[in-house]
Amino acid sequence: MKKLNLSIIIPTRDRTSKIINTLNFLENNSFFFKEIIIVDSSDIHRRLSEDILDKYKKLNIKLILSKPSISLQRNIGLVKANKKTSYVMFLDDDINFKKNSLKKMYYFIKKSKPFNGLGFNLIIKDQNKFLEIIKKSFFFKFFGIYDNRAGIVTSSGWQTKAINLKKNQKVEWLPTQAVIYNYKIIKNKRFDLKYGIYSYLEDLDFSYRLRKNLVIYSKAKYSSSNIVNRNPLMFGKKEIVNRYIFVKKFNFSLINFFFGCLILIIKHFLSFLMLKSKFLLRMVGNIQGLLKIFFIKDIGKNK
């Protein structure tokens, strides 16, 4: 099987065991790529060592050190990618691909029409079915907060998920957990650093700029632990501020956005009443985010 002319970019931070698991998996699927670019923002005592990488000499790994920022790390990876590559794959360090997912994606790419972005199919088993029914209701659709269509961005600036798909799905945005882009399309594009160090919604911003030709291939499946140690207060603030940056940038409805913020605050309050204490801090963070929007000018310039 001839190698796919593809570069994999993996941002990582303080998760040596997870990146090693990922490299072990890629070692067994080396037909899928020509190079791996690891952009490591770990603490100096937790960085990947040359001794570890020596075990994977056949994988053509480039290790680059970086300041912490998912957006910055992905941008560095784009700059360092081989200029002759055809595709760039952004990959999180904690992804679990289902059996033969890369092989299925390989053959799909070989026979598919040109695309801007091609996503893997995220499988999530434990969904809150009641919450999903509410989100897809007429009320949420009328106010542009949500929609029953998968993978679109509503008039409020909130996006819908495209998960557990049974067939291929054209979408308006793609998460960067496991996604492939046409290098010619994105080689001069960069992730927006305005979304801060954690970079919440940076993938929504990046992919929405390319929304005319994005597809999720249903047979190439993966799951993710998606374990990120977030300060709930700070994340609650980011939920609002970063969404506002996105809404302003793409001229979505501010009225619908603020209505969506209200719904989010109510949702977190109800979760707190169900004895989920962290959601009280998320709610307080949401309120702080709204206050920041109202009282600070040029908020998009703040990290």
N, C-alpha and C positions, 0 to 999 in steps of 0.2 A: 504494500500500500504506500503510494507516494505521499510524502509529507505535505500537509496543507501549508500554504505560504501565509502563515499566521503568527503574530506576536502576542503573547499573553502578558498582560500587565497586572501585577498583584500588589496592591498597597497593604502594608501590615504594620502592626505596632504591638510589641510586648506579647506576642502570641507564638512563640517558637514552636511549641508542640503542634499547633494547628497548621502552620506553614509547612512543617515537616510532613504531616499527613497529606497535605495537598501535593507536595512534591513526590511523595511515594505514589500517589494516584497518577500524576502526570507521567511519571517514569514508565508506567504500564500502558500509557496511551500516547506515546511520543509521536505517533503518526499524525496527530492533530495539530502540531505546531512546529515552528522552526526555532523559536527562542522564547525564553521566559525572562521578564524584567520584574525583579522584586524591588520595590521602593520601600525601604524600611525606616520608620520614624521612631523606632524603639529607644527606650532608655539605654544608655551606653553599656550597661551590664546585661542587657537582654537582647542585644542585636544578634543577628545571624552571624555565625563565625565562618571563616574560610574552611575550617575543619569539617563543618557540617556540609557546606556546599561541595567540598571535594568528593563527597559520596555520590554527587549527581553530575559529574563532569560531562556526561553524554547529553545532558539536557540543554546545553548552551545558555547558561544562566548569567544574566547581568545583575549584580547587586549594587544598588544605589542608595546612599543614605540621604535622609531628608528631614526637614522640620516636620512636626506633626500637623497634618491637614490632608484629609482624604482627597479634596479637590487638587491641592498642590501636588500630591504624590502621583495622582493619575496624569496630571499635566506633565510632570517630569518623565513619566513612562512614555507618554506620547512623543516627547522630544527625543528620547533615547531609542525609540523603536527603529528598526532597520528601515531605511527609506524605500527599499524595494519590496517591502511586505505588501500583501494584498488586503489582509484583514488584521484588525486589532481586537483582541478580546480582553475586556475588563473582568477580573475574577476576584471575588472576595476570598479570604484565606480559610473560611470555614464552610465551604460548600461541599455537599454530599451529592454526587451525581448518581442517578439510577443506572441500572445495568445497561451498558451499550449506548448511553446517551450521547457520548462524543462520537461514536461510530455512526449513529443515526444522523447527527448533525453534520458530520463530514459528508455523507452522501447527499443530504438535502442541499448543502451549499453547492456541491458539484453540479446538481441538476436544476437549481433554482435560478430565477431571473435575478438581475442585479438588484441589490437592496441597500438601503441606508443603514439599517440596524436590524439585527436578528437575535431575538431573545430565547433563552431556554424556558421551559414550562415549570414554574414553581409549584410544588405540591405541598399544601398545608392541610393536615387532617383535622386538627382541633380548632374549628371555627365556631364563633358564637353565632349560631343560626338565627337566633332572635334578633340580634343586632344587625345581621345582614339583611333580614327582611325589612326592618325599619329603614335602613339606609336606602333601600331600593324602592321605597314607597313613593307615591305621587307627590306627597308633601315635600320631600327632599328634592325631587326632580324639579318641581315647580319653582323652588327658590334657588335652583342651580347649585345645590350643595352636594348632591350625589346623583347617580344615574344607574339604571340597570344594565347599561352596556359596559362591557369589560374594556379596560385600558384606555379610557378617554379622560380628558381634562374638562371639568365643568366650568360654567360661567363664573363660579365663585373662586376658581383657582385650585379647588380640591380635585384630586385625581381618583379614579376608580381602579381597583385591583384587576389584574388579569391573571388568575391562578386556577389550578386544577382544570385546565382546559382539555376538552375532548376533541377539538379540532383546531387547526391553525387559525390565528386571530390577528387581523390587522389592528394596530393600536396607535395611540398618539404619544405614548411615552414608554420608556423601558427602564427597569431598575438595573443598576450596575453590578448586582450580585454575580450574574453570569450572563454576559451579553457580548455580541460580536458586531463590530462596525466595519463598514467598507472604508479602508484606510484613505482612499482618494477623497472621500467625502469629508472626513474629519481631521485630516492631517494638519490643517491650519486652525482648527477649532480648539478651544480650551474650556475647562470647567471654570465656572465663575467663583472667584475667591471671596466674593461678598457673603457667601453663606457660612463663613467662619471655619474654625478648625475642625469641628465635627462634620460640617458641611451637609447638614440635614437639607434634603430636597435638591442637592446639586445634580443628582441624576435625572430628576424630573426636568430641571432647567435645561440640561445638556441635550437630552433626547427630544424634548418638545420642539427644539429648534430644527429637528430633522423629521418631523412628524409625518411627512407625506409618504414615506416608504419604510415603515417599521412593522415587523411581523414577529409573532411568537410561534415557534415551531412546537406543536403540542407533544410530539413523540419523544423529544429530547428533554427528559425530566430531571429535576433536582430538588433537594430540600436544603434548608439552612437552619442552623441553631439560632442565628441572628442574635447572639448574646453580646450585648454591648453594655458596659458599665456606665450608665448615665446618671448624672445628678438629676433627680426628677424636677427640682425647682428650675434648674438651668435649661433642661430639655423642654419644660413647659413654656418657658420664655421663647426658646428657639422655634417651637411649633407655630407660634404666632408671628414672630418677627421675620423668620425666613419665608413663611407663606406670603407675608405682605410684600417682601422683596420680589417674589415671583409674580404676584398679582400685578404689582405696579409695572414690572418690566414688560409683561405681555398684555397689559391693558385689559385685564379682566374686571368684572364688576366689583367695585369697592363695597357697594351695598350688600351684595350677596356674600362677599368675603366676611364682612362684619357679622352678618347673620350666622354664617358658618362658625365664626369664633364663639358666638353665644351658645350654639349647640354643643361645641366642643367643651366649653366650660361646664355646661349642665351635665354632659356625659361624664366628665371627671368627678363632678360632685356626687352623682349617683353611684359611681364606682366606689367612692370614699364611704358612702353610707352602707355599702355592701362589705365593709370592713377591709377594704384595700387601701391601707393608709397612704401609700406613696402617691395616690391620685389627688390627695389634698394638696401636696406640694406641686404637682403638675398643674392643678387649677390655679394656685397662687402664681405660679410661673406664667400661666396664660394671661392673667390679669396684669402682671408686670409687663408682659410683652405688649399688651394693648396700650398701657400707659406710655411705654417707650415710643410707640407709633404716634400717639397723639401729641407728645411733648418734645420730641427730638426731630429736627429737620434733617433732610438728606440721610435718612436712616439706611439707605442702601450702601452708603459709604462706610458704615460701621461694621466691624467684624463681630 
